[in-house]
């Protein structure tokens, strides 16, 4: 598996992956107005990392580096449970210069469990465009202090 920077050649497939993953993972929302082009708006201004596995694009992560904010992490439903998300998350965390943050939908309990398993902490809750969410932090300083980070 390889994690690499986004290129324009990735856009058509990642549009499809983004739409399919949202419909698969956010099944409680009405996604009838979601479109392939939504991907373009979501990644605007972000650093996008792409996961390639067995010669195929398998997922991506989008982050706002200046804010240490992981905005999106999506894995092709066919590739879930194979370490793609973990690899993308580690690659995104490597870009953080201080405590990382993300918002995860409250109803997306599988994603919350994934982030908690990887050392993220629930900080607070709020309401957003798609309903309730939990704000999570990745305390970079304590991660390095524990010896599990890379220098």
C-alpha positions as CSV (number, residue, x, y, z in Angstrom):
1,X,0.0,0.0,0.0
2,X,1.2,3.5,-0.8
3,X,-0.1,6.8,0.6
4,X,0.7,9.7,-1.8
5,X,-0.3,13.2,-2.7
6,X,-3.5,13.8,-4.8
7,X,-3.0,14.4,-8.5
8,X,-5.7,15.6,-11.0
9,X,-5.7,12.1,-12.5
10,X,-7.3,10.9,-9.2
11,X,-10.3,13.2,-9.3
12,X,-12.7,11.1,-11.4
13,X,-12.3,8.0,-9.2
14,X,-12.2,9.9,-5.9
15,X,-15.4,11.7,-6.9
16,X,-17.0,8.3,-7.3
17,X,-15.5,6.9,-4.1
18,X,-16.6,9.9,-2.1
19,X,-20.2,9.6,-3.3
20,X,-20.3,5.8,-2.7
21,X,-18.6,6.0,0.7
22,X,-21.0,8.7,1.9
23,X,-24.0,6.7,0.8
24,X,-22.7,3.6,2.4
25,X,-21.5,5.1,5.7
26,X,-24.2,7.8,6.2
27,X,-27.1,5.6,5.3
28,X,-29.5,7.5,7.7
29,X,-29.2,10.7,5.7
30,X,-31.1,11.5,2.5
31,X,-28.3,11.6,-0.1
32,X,-30.6,11.9,-3.1
33,X,-29.1,15.4,-3.9
34,X,-25.5,14.3,-3.5
35,X,-23.5,14.6,-6.7
36,X,-20.0,13.5,-7.9
37,X,-19.0,17.2,-8.0
38,X,-19.5,17.5,-4.2
39,X,-16.0,16.0,-3.8
40,X,-14.5,19.1,-5.6
41,X,-16.1,21.5,-3.0
42,X,-15.1,19.3,0.0
43,X,-11.4,19.2,-0.9
44,X,-11.1,22.8,-1.9
45,X,-8.0,24.3,-0.2
46,X,-7.1,21.0,1.4
47,X,-4.0,18.7,1.4
48,X,-5.4,15.5,0.0
49,X,-3.6,12.1,0.5
50,X,-4.6,9.1,-1.6
51,X,-4.2,5.4,-0.7
52,X,-3.3,3.0,-3.4
53,X,-3.6,-0.7,-2.7
54,X,-2.9,-3.5,-5.2
55,X,-2.7,-0.9,-8.0
56,X,-6.1,0.6,-7.2
57,X,-7.1,3.8,-5.4
58,X,-8.7,2.7,-2.1
59,X,-9.3,5.8,-0.1
60,X,-8.3,9.4,0.6
61,X,-7.9,11.8,3.4
62,X,-8.3,15.6,3.2
63,X,-6.8,17.9,5.8
64,X,-6.5,21.6,6.5
65,X,-2.8,21.7,7.5
66,X,-2.8,25.2,8.9
67,X,-5.6,24.2,11.3
68,X,-4.3,20.7,12.1
69,X,-7.9,19.6,11.1
70,X,-8.7,16.3,9.5
71,X,-11.7,17.2,7.3
72,X,-12.4,13.9,5.6
73,X,-11.2,10.4,5.5
74,X,-13.0,8.0,3.2
75,X,-12.2,4.4,2.3
76,X,-13.8,2.5,-0.6
77,X,-16.5,0.3,1.0
78,X,-14.8,-2.7,-0.7
79,X,-11.5,-1.9,1.0
80,X,-12.8,-1.2,4.5
81,X,-11.3,-3.3,7.3
82,X,-8.0,-3.8,5.5
83,X,-5.9,-1.1,7.1
84,X,-6.4,1.6,4.5
85,X,-8.1,4.0,6.9
86,X,-5.4,3.4,9.6
87,X,-2.6,4.1,7.1
88,X,-4.4,7.3,5.8
89,X,-5.0,8.4,9.4
90,X,-1.3,7.9,10.3
91,X,-0.2,9.9,7.2
92,X,-2.6,12.7,8.0
93,X,-1.4,12.8,11.6
94,X,2.2,13.1,10.4
95,X,1.2,16.5,9.0
96,X,0.0,17.9,12.3
97,X,2.2,20.4,14.1
98,X,0.1,20.5,17.2
99,X,-3.1,18.9,18.5
100,X,-5.2,17.5,15.6
101,X,-9.0,17.9,15.4
102,X,-11.9,16.4,13.5
103,X,-15.6,16.3,13.6
104,X,-17.4,13.0,13.4
105,X,-21.2,12.6,13.0
106,X,-22.8,11.3,16.2
107,X,-24.6,8.6,14.3
108,X,-21.4,7.4,12.7
109,X,-20.5,5.2,15.6
110,X,-18.2,3.0,13.5
111,X,-16.0,6.0,12.6
112,X,-16.0,7.2,16.2
113,X,-14.8,3.8,17.4
114,X,-12.1,3.9,14.7
115,X,-10.7,7.2,15.9
116,X,-10.9,6.3,19.5
117,X,-9.0,3.1,18.8
118,X,-6.3,5.3,17.2
119,X,-5.8,7.5,20.2
120,X,-8.3,10.3,19.4
121,X,-10.3,11.8,22.4
122,X,-13.9,13.1,22.4
123,X,-13.9,16.7,23.4
124,X,-17.4,18.1,22.9
125,X,-20.6,17.8,20.8
126,X,-22.4,20.2,18.5
127,X,-24.9,20.5,15.7
128,X,-23.9,20.8,12.1
129,X,-25.2,20.6,8.6
130,X,-25.7,16.8,8.7
131,X,-26.9,16.7,12.4
132,X,-25.1,16.1,15.7
133,X,-21.4,15.7,15.7
134,X,-18.6,15.0,18.2
135,X,-15.5,17.1,18.2
136,X,-12.4,14.9,18.6
137,X,-8.8,15.8,19.3
138,X,-5.6,14.0,18.7
139,X,-3.2,15.3,21.4
140,X,0.1,15.3,19.5
141,X,2.3,16.3,22.4
142,X,1.1,13.3,24.6
143,X,1.4,11.0,21.6
144,X,5.1,11.9,21.2
145,X,5.6,11.8,24.9
146,X,4.3,8.2,25.1
147,X,7.0,7.2,22.6
148,X,4.5,6.0,20.0
149,X,5.2,8.9,17.6
150,X,7.9,9.3,15.1
151,X,10.6,11.9,15.4
